[in-house]
Amino acid sequence: MANSATKHAPLGAATILHIADAFISAFDNVVEWNQDRKTRKLLSGLTDAQLDDIGLDRADIAKI
């Protein structure tokens, strides 16, 4: 019978990696939400004519 050498990361290292990934994912989600919020705020300040010039209307702003 042959011995197979398998190496695994220690349990603590894997747990820390999962926690770090969760924080990075949450941070990325907050950054994306904030960018969308800023975009909606800027678009809301435009006139209907300006929105029409860029191919949007007021209803489209909420979809961003």
ABEGO torsion letter per residue (X at the ends): XBBBBBBBBBAAAAAAAAAAAAAAAAAAAAAAAAAAAAAAAAAAABBAAAAAAAGBBAAAAAAX
